[in-house]
């Protein structure tokens, strides 16, 4: 990141700043934005430090403010406010948002069950799941190609019976029959797993 204190802060009159901001908003003028950046970045950083923001955070917030200026420049209306007023309002709001986020983060209860990772499955459960997956794979291979195709579309891709019929260009009744027959064979092969 560019050190914001290395650049001299040029002095530009208020009307020129408004004109530059309008150019950025209307034409995405990079040279105009560079001039605005050179003028405002050190001042915004100083403004934030006066508000007791640590220097590293002030640098980050200044970059965020300048990015917001680039993105929102088209909404600037010189008849409603001076460029500096508009820009410092963005800086103030960015600082308030950052402060609120920090407050929420500090209030977070680390013991909250919803923030805890799920417990790792027991080794026995992992073995059972692997065996079940192998059994299902073998049972699927025993189905006819037509039955396997409709079952895979239904359970792997989550398609409805109508969507399967459309995709395969089959009558809906045929799709339903194939799925019913396939599930019957799978139930016989796998027993209580299905």
C-alpha positions as CSV (number, residue, x, y, z in Angstrom):
1,X,0.0,0.0,0.0
2,X,1.2,3.5,-0.8
3,X,2.4,5.4,2.3
4,X,0.0,8.4,2.4
5,X,2.5,10.5,4.3
6,X,5.1,10.5,1.6
7,X,3.2,12.7,-0.8
8,X,2.9,16.4,-0.5
9,X,-0.7,17.5,-0.2
10,X,-1.3,20.0,-3.0
11,X,-3.7,22.9,-2.3
12,X,-6.6,23.1,-4.8
13,X,-9.5,25.5,-4.6
14,X,-13.0,24.4,-3.7
15,X,-14.4,24.9,-7.2
16,X,-11.6,22.9,-8.8
17,X,-12.2,20.1,-6.4
18,X,-15.9,20.0,-7.3
19,X,-15.0,20.0,-11.0
20,X,-12.5,17.2,-10.5
21,X,-15.1,15.1,-8.6
22,X,-17.7,15.7,-11.3
23,X,-15.1,14.6,-14.0
24,X,-14.5,11.4,-12.0
25,X,-18.2,10.7,-11.7
26,X,-19.1,11.4,-15.3
27,X,-16.0,10.2,-17.2
28,X,-14.1,8.0,-14.8
29,X,-11.2,10.5,-15.3
30,X,-8.2,8.9,-13.7
31,X,-6.1,12.0,-13.8
32,X,-8.8,13.9,-12.0
33,X,-9.0,11.1,-9.4
34,X,-5.2,11.2,-9.0
35,X,-5.4,14.9,-8.2
36,X,-8.3,14.3,-5.7
37,X,-6.3,11.4,-4.2
38,X,-3.2,13.5,-3.8
39,X,-5.2,16.3,-2.2
40,X,-7.5,14.4,0.1
41,X,-5.7,11.2,1.1
42,X,-3.2,12.8,3.5
43,X,-6.0,15.1,4.9
44,X,-8.4,12.2,5.4
45,X,-5.6,10.2,7.2
46,X,-4.9,13.1,9.5
47,X,-8.7,13.5,10.1
48,X,-8.9,9.9,11.1
49,X,-5.9,10.1,13.3
50,X,-7.4,13.1,15.1
51,X,-10.4,10.8,15.7
52,X,-8.0,8.4,17.5
53,X,-7.7,5.8,14.8
54,X,-4.4,4.0,14.9
55,X,-2.1,4.9,12.0
56,X,-2.3,1.5,10.3
57,X,-6.1,1.5,10.5
58,X,-6.2,5.1,9.3
59,X,-4.2,4.1,6.2
60,X,-6.7,1.3,5.5
61,X,-9.7,3.5,6.1
62,X,-8.2,6.2,3.9
63,X,-7.8,3.7,1.1
64,X,-11.4,2.6,1.6
65,X,-12.7,6.2,1.5
66,X,-10.8,6.9,-1.7
67,X,-12.2,3.7,-3.2
68,X,-15.7,4.8,-2.1
69,X,-15.1,8.2,-3.7
70,X,-14.2,6.5,-7.0
71,X,-17.2,4.3,-6.9
72,X,-19.7,6.9,-5.8
73,X,-18.5,10.0,-7.6
74,X,-21.4,9.9,-10.0
75,X,-23.7,10.6,-7.1
76,X,-21.9,13.9,-6.1
77,X,-24.0,17.0,-6.7
78,X,-22.0,20.2,-6.5
79,X,-25.2,22.2,-6.0
80,X,-25.9,20.4,-2.7
81,X,-22.4,20.3,-1.1
82,X,-18.8,21.1,-1.5
83,X,-16.5,18.3,-2.6
84,X,-14.7,18.4,0.7
85,X,-18.0,18.2,2.7
86,X,-19.1,15.2,0.6
87,X,-15.8,13.4,0.9
88,X,-15.4,14.0,4.7
89,X,-18.9,12.7,5.2
90,X,-17.8,9.5,3.4
91,X,-14.7,9.4,5.7
92,X,-16.8,9.9,8.8
93,X,-19.3,7.2,7.8
94,X,-16.5,4.7,7.0
95,X,-15.0,5.4,10.4
96,X,-18.3,4.9,12.1
97,X,-18.9,1.6,10.2
98,X,-15.5,0.4,11.1
99,X,-16.0,1.3,14.7
100,X,-19.4,-0.6,14.8
101,X,-17.9,-3.7,13.2
102,X,-15.1,-3.7,15.9
103,X,-17.7,-3.3,18.6
104,X,-19.8,-6.2,17.3
105,X,-16.7,-8.4,17.0
106,X,-15.6,-7.6,20.6
107,X,-19.1,-8.6,21.8
108,X,-19.1,-11.9,20.1
109,X,-19.4,-14.8,22.5
110,X,-16.8,-17.3,21.5
111,X,-18.6,-20.0,23.5
112,X,-21.7,-19.7,21.4
113,X,-22.5,-23.2,20.2
114,X,-23.4,-21.8,16.7
115,X,-19.7,-20.6,16.4
116,X,-18.2,-23.9,17.4
117,X,-17.0,-26.3,14.7
118,X,-19.0,-29.5,14.3
119,X,-17.4,-32.4,16.2
120,X,-15.3,-34.7,14.1
121,X,-17.1,-37.9,13.3
122,X,-16.0,-41.0,15.2
123,X,-13.7,-43.4,13.3
124,X,-16.5,-46.1,13.5
125,X,-19.0,-43.8,11.9
126,X,-16.5,-42.9,9.1
127,X,-15.9,-46.6,8.4
128,X,-19.7,-47.3,8.3
129,X,-20.2,-44.4,6.0
130,X,-17.5,-45.6,3.6
131,X,-18.9,-49.1,3.6
132,X,-22.4,-47.8,3.0
133,X,-21.1,-45.6,0.1
134,X,-19.4,-48.7,-1.4
135,X,-22.5,-50.8,-1.0
136,X,-24.6,-48.1,-2.7
137,X,-22.1,-47.8,-5.5
138,X,-22.2,-51.6,-6.1
139,X,-26.1,-51.6,-5.9
140,X,-26.2,-48.8,-8.5
141,X,-24.0,-50.8,-10.9
142,X,-26.5,-53.6,-10.7
143,X,-29.3,-51.4,-12.1
144,X,-30.0,-51.2,-15.8
145,X,-28.5,-48.2,-17.5
146,X,-31.9,-46.6,-17.9
147,X,-32.7,-47.0,-14.3
148,X,-29.3,-45.8,-13.1
149,X,-29.6,-42.7,-15.3
150,X,-32.9,-41.6,-13.9
151,X,-31.8,-42.3,-10.3
152,X,-28.6,-40.3,-10.8
153,X,-30.5,-37.4,-12.3
154,X,-33.0,-37.4,-9.4
155,X,-30.5,-37.8,-6.5
156,X,-27.2,-36.4,-7.8
157,X,-28.6,-33.4,-9.7
158,X,-31.8,-33.0,-7.7
159,X,-34.0,-32.9,-10.8
160,X,-37.8,-33.5,-10.5
161,X,-39.5,-36.3,-12.4
162,X,-40.8,-33.7,-14.9
163,X,-37.3,-32.2,-15.4
164,X,-35.9,-35.7,-16.0
165,X,-38.6,-36.5,-18.5
166,X,-37.8,-33.2,-20.3
167,X,-34.1,-33.8,-20.3
168,X,-34.3,-37.4,-21.5
169,X,-37.3,-36.7,-23.8
170,X,-39.3,-39.5,-22.2
171,X,-42.9,-39.7,-21.0
172,X,-43.3,-38.7,-17.4
173,X,-44.9,-42.1,-16.6
174,X,-41.8,-43.9,-17.9
175,X,-39.5,-41.8,-15.7
176,X,-41.6,-42.6,-12.7
177,X,-41.7,-46.3,-13.5
178,X,-38.0,-46.5,-13.9
179,X,-37.4,-44.7,-10.6
180,X,-39.9,-46.9,-8.8
181,X,-38.3,-50.1,-10.2
182,X,-34.8,-48.8,-9.4
183,X,-35.7,-47.9,-5.8
184,X,-37.3,-51.3,-5.4
185,X,-34.1,-53.1,-6.6
186,X,-32.0,-50.9,-4.4
187,X,-34.1,-51.6,-1.4
188,X,-33.9,-55.3,-2.0
189,X,-30.1,-55.1,-2.6
190,X,-29.3,-52.8,0.3
191,X,-32.0,-53.8,2.8
192,X,-32.7,-51.2,5.4
193,X,-30.3,-48.6,4.1
194,X,-32.9,-47.3,1.6
